[in-house]
């Protein structure tokens, strides 16, 4: 399996040297259960999703992080990410851990596909899920560890490693494909997977698997990155319907704040299967739920005012609540599940579950695509729909008109510089959509992908002493926008990212 863990590889190598051939031949080569049915393939696919979270290391890279104080809790990961420094420790919540877990998920997907071929199953839901899982994990890896997609440079930009076969040798050799090759492979798997994926009735816990709607939401995100606007609209419509209804959008106004939910109840519902907005859930071992509100480079008072306290684009109070004071300001989105591994010793491991595809994101995708297609009113309709369930005292009087957006959200043409040209008339609409999206998805990691797509400059203030601070800047086109390849992978001959 592709874990790039040299310790495990060394142990396995020693085992092979000192174990007799007879002993090895007496049992399965890797002691795995024989995969001889669709049910067992379905069980295999449970682990075909990265068992890790990414907000812990992506959020401090963004303009959604600020220096709270020298007296706030500081961790090495939070510190390094805030400075856009390379971080190579392989622990839960780190870039290296996500790399490892994503390739582990890919390995599971590839084994499922190999088993389906061996058993002669072709037109089955499991094939669609495996292909989509493989596409999703590679998509996340290339967006984290490679440069942003740009068709004019993608054929030369270093991508990642696209793995399509289950490993059968101990130390296989790999080399990085180009970004273009990776995107072509992702698209091939995505399109093929959509042919086979079924509906929710195929799963006992559908929101932990790629259902058709989740797959279409993934396609909406994929084509947004590629700038294929009509496909974004088409796939988003498949998820949301052609109108701008609010039935499946996260309703902070009524279901969270309006329902009087407590902090813990909000955290639990946010990442639960009962929340209609959540299309796909995943997660893994993590302590982020217990530490995110403590961290030094997180939500300061000034940043909370910018993102939440001063109201939203409609001039209304956000229904999304900020809890805590001073050094502990935070928005509840993470609920920890502690799994006991040794009952007698009372020890175990913390787990966090997060939504990785939602209807909210899909509607933001569609709104942005509408803008690029010149459909400004449709984009405004989607934005107003989103604000209607995320604002206190929302009414028809608060609806943002085209004139409101054009007048109040103008922005310099150098603020957003993706690989495509944004028309001058479209800039206020792109600005208000991305600003609103920034607040809605605070502390979920998604802001980093918008920063990469639009090559947004990020500035971080950092206190050196109580009276002296410095400004750190991530300029446009900076190589640090592609996180560094883990050292374990580099030791296998995989080229590092330029610095």
C-alpha atoms as one frame of an Amber mdcrd trajectory, in Angstrom:
protein
   0.000   0.000   0.000   1.187   3.502  -0.757   1.808   5.038   2.648   5.368
   6.249   2.013   6.187   5.166   5.555   9.791   4.016   5.656   9.443   2.534
   9.144   6.676   0.202   8.010   8.621  -0.674   4.864  11.717  -1.535   6.923
   9.737  -3.756   9.274   8.144  -5.542   6.331  11.508  -6.046   4.656  12.995
  -7.547   7.822   9.965  -9.789   8.176  10.413 -11.097   4.642  14.099 -11.847
   5.232  13.690 -13.752   8.485  10.453 -15.587   7.735  10.778 -18.965   6.049
   9.387 -19.483   2.561   7.175 -22.309   3.812   5.569 -20.064   6.426   4.859
 -17.381   3.833   3.367 -19.819   1.356   1.060 -21.244   4.021  -1.085 -18.104
   4.108  -2.180 -15.126   1.997   0.728 -12.875   1.012  -0.602  -9.931   3.032
  -3.037 -11.686   5.381  -6.008  -9.838   3.896  -9.444 -11.363   3.766 -10.105
 -12.839   0.347 -12.289 -10.417  -1.608 -14.762 -12.666  -3.358 -18.093 -10.818
  -3.307 -19.672  -7.443  -3.923 -20.394  -7.179  -0.210 -16.702  -7.481   0.626
 -15.822  -4.945  -2.053 -18.330  -2.557  -0.478 -16.606  -3.067   2.873 -13.262
  -2.322   1.230 -14.618   0.936  -0.172 -15.431   2.219   3.312 -11.710   3.000
   3.560 -11.426   4.492   0.054 -11.923   8.004   1.451  -8.967   9.850   3.049
  -9.142   9.147   6.767  -7.837  12.594   7.641  -8.913  16.221   7.785  -7.278
  19.143   5.997  -8.672  22.293   7.651  -6.090  21.967  10.429  -3.234  22.764
   8.047  -5.003  24.639   5.227  -6.912  27.234   7.248  -3.817  28.880   8.811
  -2.471  29.409   5.280  -5.393  31.690   4.450  -6.659  35.172   5.275  -9.019
  33.412   7.689  -6.182  33.238  10.225  -4.773  36.041  12.363  -2.391  36.350
  15.304  -4.553  36.359  18.415  -1.765  37.061  20.905   1.663  35.950  22.089
  -0.139  34.421  25.057  -2.346  32.163  22.924  -1.606  28.472  22.494   1.061
  27.907  19.861   1.758  24.625  18.090   4.457  23.855  15.571   1.963  22.945
  12.849  -0.139  26.096  13.323   3.003  28.239  13.428   4.629  26.762  10.305
   1.449  26.922   8.253   0.803  30.545   9.216   4.260  31.412   7.837   3.775
  29.196   4.738   6.784  27.135   5.823   7.387  23.521   4.851   6.251  21.121
   7.567   7.235  17.473   7.455   6.131  15.931  10.757   3.957  12.862  10.157
   1.229  13.223  12.761  -2.550  13.486  12.617  -3.825  16.786  11.166  -0.635
  17.461   9.157   0.018  17.686   5.400   2.124  14.516   5.474  -0.657  12.625
   7.207  -3.168  13.771   4.594  -0.807  12.711   1.786  -0.405   9.272   3.356
  -4.097   8.771   4.028  -5.121   9.967   0.565  -2.801   7.445  -1.084  -4.045
   4.777   1.295  -7.594   5.586   0.120  -6.424   5.348  -3.491  -4.904   1.953
  -2.735  -8.251   0.736  -1.384 -10.084   2.060  -4.443  -7.606   0.367  -6.786
  -7.936  -2.936  -4.949 -11.711  -2.690  -5.238 -11.439  -2.091  -8.985  -9.016
  -4.991  -9.389 -11.350  -7.286  -7.450 -14.327  -6.199  -9.537 -12.381  -7.081
 -12.686 -11.381 -10.462 -11.272 -14.974 -11.267 -10.328 -16.339 -10.055 -13.657
 -18.509  -7.243 -12.265 -18.718  -4.276 -14.621 -21.943  -2.265 -14.473 -22.227
  -2.068 -10.684 -22.434   0.756  -8.173 -19.175  -0.296  -6.496 -17.228   0.398
  -9.682 -18.622   3.909  -9.827 -17.805   4.539  -6.170 -14.248   3.219  -6.516
 -13.555   5.403  -9.555 -14.987   8.463  -7.851 -12.987   7.791  -4.691  -9.798
   7.486  -6.734 -10.616  10.710  -8.597 -11.463  12.625  -5.412  -8.313  11.652
  -3.500  -6.080  12.555  -6.443  -7.995  15.821  -6.914  -7.379  16.826  -3.317
  -3.712  15.872  -3.527  -3.039  17.826  -6.708  -4.831  20.881  -5.329  -2.803
  20.774  -2.116   0.640  19.642  -3.315   0.838  21.155  -6.810   0.339  24.523
  -8.465  -3.137  25.764  -9.275  -4.560  24.498 -12.541  -3.632  26.719 -15.469
  -4.107  25.255 -18.967  -1.236  27.343 -20.350   1.301  25.853 -17.910  -0.368
  22.617 -16.730   1.526  20.494 -19.258   4.825  21.449 -17.627   3.822  22.056
 -13.994   4.706  19.207 -11.633   1.628  17.336 -10.471   1.517  14.347  -8.145
   1.542  10.582  -8.773  -1.627   9.142 -10.282  -1.862   5.537  -9.150  -4.254
   3.286 -11.048  -3.139  -0.198 -10.040  -3.054  -2.094  -6.788   0.567  -2.484
  -5.671   2.090  -5.932  -5.969   5.756  -5.155  -5.245   7.407  -3.925  -2.067
   9.071  -0.708  -3.215   7.619   0.413  -6.560   9.143   3.377  -8.360   7.018
   6.427  -9.021   7.460   9.754 -10.730   5.304  12.856 -10.760   2.950  13.400
 -13.681   2.179  16.895 -14.917  -0.787  18.820 -13.576  -2.477  18.408 -16.960
  -1.995  14.636 -16.923  -3.410  14.464 -13.399  -6.481  16.501 -14.320  -7.043
  14.405 -17.439  -6.915  11.230 -15.335  -9.223  12.680 -12.686 -11.740  13.695
 -15.331 -11.620  10.260 -16.951 -12.327   8.555 -13.610 -14.992  11.119 -12.705
 -16.896  10.765 -15.981 -16.616   6.975 -15.956 -17.615   6.759 -12.298 -20.745
   8.800 -12.897 -21.926   6.147 -15.360 -22.194   3.510 -12.643 -22.951   5.372
  -9.458 -26.379   4.600  -8.075 -28.718   6.335  -5.712 -28.908   6.557  -1.934
 -30.824   3.288  -1.635 -27.642   1.313  -2.321 -26.151   2.309   1.044 -27.153
   1.796   4.650 -25.256   5.023   5.507 -25.446   6.954   2.212 -23.714  10.138
   3.343 -20.474   8.270   3.949 -20.353   7.148   0.311 -20.449   8.722  -3.129
 -24.116   8.867  -3.977 -25.177  10.363  -7.291 -25.742  13.825  -5.787 -22.379
  13.760  -4.011 -20.688  12.738  -7.262 -22.399  15.574  -9.116 -21.305  18.032
  -6.410 -17.723  16.810  -6.855 -18.062  17.344 -10.610 -19.312  20.886  -9.948
 -16.158  21.612  -7.920 -13.866  19.960 -10.460 -15.151  21.954 -13.415 -15.111
  25.180 -11.381 -11.349  24.731 -11.002 -11.045  24.064 -14.741 -13.197  27.065
 -15.636 -15.745  25.074 -17.641 -18.721  27.148 -16.596 -21.621  25.432 -18.320
 -20.581  22.089 -16.869 -20.476  23.690 -13.414 -24.044  24.907 -13.911 -25.254
  21.603 -15.319 -23.825  19.476 -12.512 -24.914  21.983  -9.876 -28.441  21.957
 -11.278 -28.436  18.172 -11.021 -27.721  18.544  -7.307 -29.842  21.581  -6.509
 -32.515  21.674  -9.181 -32.834  24.483 -11.717 -34.370  26.912  -9.271 -32.891
  28.510  -6.181 -34.834  26.727  -3.462 -33.539  26.534   0.097 -34.695  23.043
   1.042 -31.244  21.473   1.212 -29.100  24.516   2.037 -27.638  24.753   5.548
 -30.244  26.807   7.397 -28.446  28.574  10.233 -31.348  30.965  10.763 -33.963
  28.319  11.554 -32.268  24.970  12.207 -29.335  26.208  14.278 -29.733  29.603
  15.892 -33.497  29.681  15.507 -33.757  26.251  17.102 -31.740  27.459  20.089
 -29.074  24.781  19.697 -26.259  24.735  22.233 -22.603  24.930  21.250 -22.181
  21.152  21.380 -25.468  20.561  19.521 -24.371  22.926  16.739 -21.033  21.137
  16.429 -22.742  17.772  16.296 -25.386  18.748  13.742 -22.900  20.562  11.506
 -21.083  17.343  10.589 -23.936  14.891  10.967 -25.837  12.820   8.446 -29.136
  14.454   9.470 -28.018  17.826   8.079 -29.562  18.089   4.575 -26.689  20.239
   3.286 -24.123  17.501   3.898 -23.722  15.345   0.794 -20.551  13.466   1.714
 -18.992  12.958   5.140 -15.541  11.708   6.025 -12.951  12.100   8.726 -10.292
  10.384  10.742  -8.049  10.544  13.798  -7.715  14.180  14.842  -7.442  16.434
  17.874  -8.589  19.491  15.937 -11.966  19.598  17.665 -10.311  20.104  21.033
  -7.639  22.592  19.970  -8.813  24.788  17.065 -10.325  27.464  19.317  -7.143
  27.585  21.429  -4.638  28.076  18.625  -2.713  31.331  18.329  -3.163  31.753
  14.587  -6.906  31.475  14.271  -9.880  33.781  14.817  -8.770  37.043  16.429
 -11.191  39.759  17.527 -10.348  41.890  14.490 -10.833  38.974  12.114 -14.112
  37.974  13.781 -15.360  41.522  13.236 -14.369  41.384   9.561 -15.903  37.979
   8.903 -18.934  38.022  11.204 -19.603  40.871  13.639 -19.949  43.621  11.024
 -22.658  41.715   9.213 -22.851  40.182   5.761 -23.285  41.405   2.206 -26.995
  42.020   2.794 -26.156  44.291   5.745 -27.657  41.808   8.189 -26.374  39.950
  11.223 -25.072  36.481  10.456 -27.070  33.610  11.913 -23.822  31.664  12.094
 -22.721  32.268  15.678 -19.289  33.050  17.083 -18.701  31.664  20.570 -16.052
  32.402  23.184 -14.207  35.577  24.076 -10.795  37.118  23.506  -8.346  34.255
  22.834 -11.067  31.645  22.370 -13.330  33.067  19.666 -14.556  30.295  17.385
 -17.396  28.948  15.268 -18.570  25.453  16.324 -18.035  23.008  13.474 -16.063
  20.154  15.024 -17.314  17.431  17.341 -14.866  14.891  18.716 -15.583  11.204
  18.996 -13.166   9.435  21.320 -12.654   5.811  20.415 -11.455   3.625  23.298
  -8.699   1.280  22.110  -7.840  -0.215  25.507 -10.723  -0.383  27.942  -8.583
  -1.499  30.858  -6.024   1.256  30.428  -8.664   3.828  29.513  -6.780   4.989
  26.437  -7.938   5.596  22.908  -7.848   7.977  19.965  -9.769  11.131  19.088
 -11.708  11.197  15.809 -13.351  14.040  13.900 -16.008  13.788  11.205 -16.404
  16.570   8.633 -18.554  17.343   5.575 -16.360  17.285   2.467 -19.079  18.008
  -0.121 -22.167  20.142   0.546 -25.082  21.755  -1.236 -23.885  25.158   0.004
 -20.593  24.841  -1.836 -22.420  23.628  -4.933 -24.638  26.720  -4.953 -21.613
  28.995  -4.545 -20.005  27.155  -7.470 -23.087  27.727  -9.599 -23.281  31.407
  -8.669 -19.670  31.949  -9.700 -20.226  30.057 -12.957 -23.337  32.141 -13.692
 -21.242  35.288 -13.313 -18.674  34.035 -15.793 -21.488  33.182 -18.214 -22.840
  36.727 -17.901 -25.983  35.579 -16.054 -25.691  38.183 -13.296 -29.303  37.987
 -12.112 -29.130  34.207 -11.705 -25.907  34.612  -9.728 -27.564  37.226  -7.502
 -30.540  34.895  -7.000 -28.254  32.142  -5.714 -26.406  34.547  -3.431 -29.667
  35.848  -1.997 -30.871  32.285  -1.457 -27.761  31.514   0.549 -28.025  34.712
   2.584 -31.720  34.142   3.279 -30.993  31.133   5.512 -27.777  32.517   7.015
 -28.985  35.967   8.088 -31.046  37.169  11.009 -34.228  39.079  10.127 -33.885
  38.408   6.417 -36.753  39.809   4.317 -37.465  40.959   0.795 -36.088  44.348
   1.780 -32.652  42.762   2.285 -32.438  41.254  -1.189 -29.266  42.277  -3.010
 -30.059  43.809  -6.380 -27.691  43.935  -9.327 -27.221  47.632  -8.633 -26.413
  46.944  -4.962 -23.687  44.516  -5.940 -22.216  46.690  -8.675 -22.234  49.802
  -6.459 -20.993  48.312  -3.192 -18.622  45.516  -4.126 -16.355  46.944  -6.772
 -12.786  45.700  -6.507  -9.427  46.316  -8.133  -8.860  44.182 -11.213  -5.627
  42.821  -9.692  -7.390  41.325  -6.668  -8.591  38.207  -8.468  -6.279  36.940
 -11.199  -7.142  33.360 -12.183  -5.868  31.857 -15.428  -8.905  33.277 -17.243
  -9.930  36.907 -17.683 -12.747  38.179 -15.457 -14.771  40.871 -17.276 -14.804
  44.232 -15.494 -18.591  44.077 -15.095 -18.272  40.670 -13.428 -15.697  41.669
 -10.794 -18.165  43.001  -8.156 -20.172  39.780  -8.417 -17.111  37.561  -8.069
 -16.004  39.689  -5.120 -19.264  39.482  -3.184 -19.603  35.744  -3.836 -16.077
  34.947  -2.654 -16.346  37.261   0.358 -19.594  35.627   1.426 -18.193  32.167
   0.802 -15.153  33.034   2.933 -17.353  33.612   5.988 -19.719  30.711   5.370
 -16.877  28.188   5.093 -14.709  29.693   7.803 -12.368  27.100   9.362 -13.245
  24.359   6.872 -10.154  24.746   4.661 -12.007  25.591   1.451 -10.843  29.210
   1.455  -7.331  28.021   0.529  -8.581  26.561  -2.738 -10.235  29.873  -3.692
  -7.009  31.697  -2.821  -5.094  29.346  -5.122  -7.630  29.516  -7.970  -7.741
  33.309  -7.964  -4.106  33.822  -6.932  -5.188  36.085  -4.070  -2.470  37.856
  -2.072  -2.488  36.883   1.614  -1.052  39.029   4.393  -0.464  37.810   7.929
   0.384  39.979  10.909   2.607  38.344  13.494   3.574  39.716  16.906   7.282
  39.532  17.719   6.929  41.278  21.091   3.836  42.804  22.733   4.674  46.082
  20.970   6.422  44.961  17.792   4.863  43.060  14.903   5.787  42.080  11.364
   3.786  41.594   8.193   4.196  38.338   6.288   3.100  38.293   2.654   2.258
  35.471   0.276   2.540  37.177  -3.141   0.794  36.142  -6.311   2.459  33.204
  -8.039   4.488  32.260  -4.975   5.773  28.668  -5.070   4.657  28.141  -1.466
   1.070  27.957  -2.711   1.912  24.325  -3.487   2.660  22.563  -0.210   5.917
  20.680  -0.181   6.012  16.980  -1.024   6.562  14.963   2.192  10.173  14.005
   2.895   9.303  10.299   2.918   8.079  10.604  -0.657  11.122  12.651  -1.640
  13.370   9.910  -0.237  11.722   7.567  -2.743  12.945   9.739  -5.603   9.824
  11.882  -6.003  10.826  15.406  -6.977  10.133  18.174  -4.440   8.241  21.335
  -5.315  10.422  24.328  -6.235  11.033  26.847  -3.484
